[in-house]
Amino acid sequence: MTRYGSDFPEPPWTYAPKEVEEWLTGSTKGAKLGKLEAFKNESVGTLENVEIVLDMDAKTTRIQPSNGFTQWLQDLTGKAKFEQHFEVPAVAELVLRALAKGRYHAIVRVKVDTETAHNNPNRPKDVRGTVELLTEASFRTTRCDAVEVEILDDDGGDAPAIVTIKRVLKKGEHAIGVRFNGPVREEDFRAFLSYLTGNLNATFVVAS
């Protein structure tokens, strides 16, 4: 039993990366290592300003430049682009369902590539409606390379979560990011993380 009276491994939000790894591997299915940045408010049982970053375990290929000079310049500046081969709407659905497990249901803003597909806090969408929107957008355009989604929590909506998913990446970028802008209950975060790691074929990324 931990010092806080729980039988679960204690999340080391203020500890070293090795302890973060031990908490992830001991608490969730399939997690390898994680970038988790947060401040833990022990008095009320919340985590504040949590951010996680993941890489998809998917085939990755370099996007070939139009000519040799451009390729040389990209190699020189580190701006080569790579494509991960996964379906953005399908991955978005899994991430949104994970957030729903953590009591984040009201999806108020959806951006597909450079186009805002939905932005109405008064008429939020649910997971199904958002996935339908993303699927329709992918048919209307030649690609659906990136999405950004804002979801409000069920406790008044004052701590939104921002999800970014993209499959065209520059060196050092990652496919999935989830940022909680404000406090999130620890038990809600556990529910979110447990569903995510149990259903998404991805790897947590170490903070550099």
N, C-alpha and C positions, 0 to 999 in steps of 0.2 A: 504493500500500500504506500502511495506517495505521501509527501508531507501535507497535501491538501485533502487527504482522506479518500482518494479515488484509487480504484484498482487498475485504471488505465495508465499507460505511460504519460508522464507529465510533459506537456509541450514546452520546449525550451526556448521561448520567444526571446529571452535575453541572454541566451547562452551561445556557445561556440558552434560553428558549422557541423562538427562531428556529432554533437549532441542532437542537432536538428535531424541529422541522418538517422540516428538511433531512434528518435521519436517517430519519424516517418515509417521506417521499416517495421517498427513494433506496433504501430497503430493502424496502418492502412494496408490494403492488399495491393501488391504490385508496384508500390512506389520504390524507387531506387535512391534518389537523393533529391533534395528540394531547395529552391530559393523561396524561403518564407521570411518575409520581413513584417514585423508587427510589434506592437506594444501591448502587453497584457495588463489589463486592469483587474487585479485580483479581487478587489473589494466588491465588484459587481459581476464578475464572471464574464467579462467581454474581452475581445481582442480588437485593437484599433489600428486602422490603416494597414490592413493585411494585403499583401501582394504575393501572388505565386506566378511562376513562369514555367511553361512546359514545352518540350519538343515532341512532335509526333514521331512514333516509330514507323516511318513510312519511307519508301524509296525516294531518294533525293538525286536530282540531276541538275547540272549546270545549264542555265539558259545561254545558249551560244550567241555571242554578239554578231552583228552583221558583217564585220570585217576584222582582219587581224590586228589592225591598229587599235580598234576599240577594245579588243580582248587584252592586248598588251597594256593599255591604259587602265583597264579594270583591275588587272593583276597588280599593277604598280600601286594603285591607290586603295586596293582592298575593297572595291565596289562591285565585285562580281555578284551576279544574281543567281539564286538557286531555286528550283521548284520542288516542293514536296508533293508527292502524288497521293492526295486524299481529297475527299469531297467535303468542301467547306460546310454546306448545309447539314450534312450528317453529323459532323463533329460539333457544330453549333448546337444541334439538338441534344447531344449528350451533355454538353456543358450546361445548357439551360435546364435540363432535367436535374442535373446535380444541384444547381442553385435552387431549384424548386424544393428539393429535399431539405435545403437549409432555410426555407421560408422566404425565398425571393421569387415572386410570381409576376409582378406587374412590369411588363416590358414596355417602356415608354419611348425608346428611340432605337432605330435600326438603320445602320448605314451599310450599304453594299458597294464595295469598291469606293468610288468617289461620289456616289449618289445617295442622298438621304431617302430611304424608302418609307420611313415612318417616324414621326416626331410629334406625339400628342400625349402629354401626361394625363389629360382628362379622359382619354380612351385607350388605355393600355391594352396590349395584346398578351395572350398567353403563349405557352410554348408551341402549341399546335399552330396557332395563327402566325407566329413568327417563322416557323419552319416552312409553312406554305408560302409566306412572303419571300423568303430566301430562295425557295425552289422556283417560284415564278420569275424572280429577278435573274436567276441563272439561265433561264430559258430565253429571257428577253435580250440578254447581253451575250457576247461571245465568251466571256469568262466570268467567274465569280471567285476572284482570288483573295478577297479580304472582306471581313465584316467587323463591325463594331456595334455592340449592343449595350444599352443601359437598362438595368433592372432595379426596381425599387423593392426594399424589404417590406415585410408584412407589418412592421411596427411603426407605421407612420410615414415611411418612405424617405426618412432623413439620412439614410446611410446607403446610397445606391452602390451597386456593383457594376463595374465597367468590364466588359469582355471584349477582347480583340483576338481574332483568328485570321491568320493569313498563311498562304502557301507559297507565295513568292517572297523570298527572303534574301537580304544582303548578309554578308559575313557578320556574325555576332548577333543577328536577330533570331527570334524564336517564334514558333508557330502560334502559341497560345499564351495569353496573359489574362489574369483575372485580378482586378484590384477592387477592394472594398473601401469606399470613401467614407469612413466613419466606423463606429463600433459595430461589431457583430458578435452575437452570443457564441461562446465557445462551443456549446453543444450543437448549434446550427452549423458552425464551421466544420465540426467533426462530421456531421451528416453529409454536408456538401462534399468534403474531401473523400469520405469513404465511398460514396457513389461514384465519384469521378475516377478514383484510382481502380475501382473494381470493374469499370465498364469502358474506360477509354484506354486505347493502346498508345500510351505516351510516357515520356520520361521527364521527371522533374529536373530542373536545371539548377546547378550550383551558382550562387551569387559570386561574381568575380571580384 
